[in-house]
Amino acid sequence: MDTASWPSSAGQHLMESDKTPERQAADWFIALREEPDDVSLATRFEHWLMASSAHAAAWKEMGETARLLGAVSQHAATLPLPTLKGGRRRAAAHFVGRHYGKAAMAMAASVAGLILAGPAMVTRMEADHVTGSGEVKSVQLSDGSNIELGPDSAVAIDYRAGQRTVRLLAGRAMFEVRHDPHRVFRVAAGDVSTRVLGTGFEVRKIKRGATVAVLHGRVAVDSQTGNALLQAGDWVSVDGTEGITHGHQIPQLTGSWSRRSIILQNRTIEDAIDELRPWFNGRIILADRDLRQRTVTGVYDARRPARSLSLMVSPYGGAVQQITPWLLIVTRQW
């Protein structure tokens, strides 16, 4: 973060931001850590901290988060504590304290960064439609086709003569496509292209490729690692490194998230948490490694991620601690 490029009123902007005090505290933590010797920044921070009791409480909560994260993490990177001077040292003492370790600081920085990130800013700039955590959005296209955009997702629309292309930039989306013999409908997710042959289907963008599942009709999936023709219930996972994996499921399971449900069949808890992440506006940490490969089957309410996560892990002695509104930690009680 280059504070030299900030406008002179940057500190005032943070104080007047429509973000919650907790989000503002995360902003300040990152700024102070990356510019530890910026006297002007320190002064603006002190004004923010003393502006209201809500700010002080949020800053204290940030410190508690760091302490708890330091307790559950055994592999946090070691970072130097900020070099603080004068009044800035007194203000920051509310957060760092002598009993908070370097590992806790590193973990808190990691969490704060993820909280602020959301869908990448570059993705937002490219997209025509974007959703936030827990948000599902219905997009009606000019040809009568419909997109159900999942949480933390983004699409860009490119309609022109002879073609209809939707780029899935992040997350997941369900498509109901209106047939047009003169214009092919394609969904591009990275290097994976799905060509519609008249259908309702789901596409998810993953780290090194995409997954495609068909609710009804047919699609053709093309990629550098292989091709596939899918019908109702079929799915493929295209990984740029490992190739294509094929499977079949009950068609009605496709896009269950659009109904705000997470349906799992013998999925690991680690995978289940990945399904929950887009619905939670924050970070979920699985602190007990033994729970990762335990399997779960059931239907869970995506609108209540903390409750659903608790139901997933409790049969194995797992417990969910909600440390702040934006942090869940899964541990094991027995």
Buried (B, 14 or more C-beta within 10 A) or exposed (E): BEBEEBEEEBBEEBBEEEEEBBBBBBBBBBBBBBBBEBEBBBBBBBBBBEEEEEBBBBBBBBBBBBBBBBBBBEEBEEEEEBEBEEBBEEBBEBBBBEEBBBBBBBBBBBBBEBBEEBBEEEBEEBBEBBBEBBBBBEBEBEEEBBBBBBBBBBBBBEBEEEEBBBBBBBBBBBBBBBBBEEBEBBBBBBBBBBBBBEBBBBBBBBEEBBBBBBBBBBBBBBBEBEBBEBBBBBBBBBBBEEEBEEEEBEBEBBBBBBEBBBBBEEBBBEBBBEBBBBBBBBBBBBBBEEBEEBBBEEEBEBEBBBEBBBBBBEEBBBBBBBBBEBBBBBBBEE
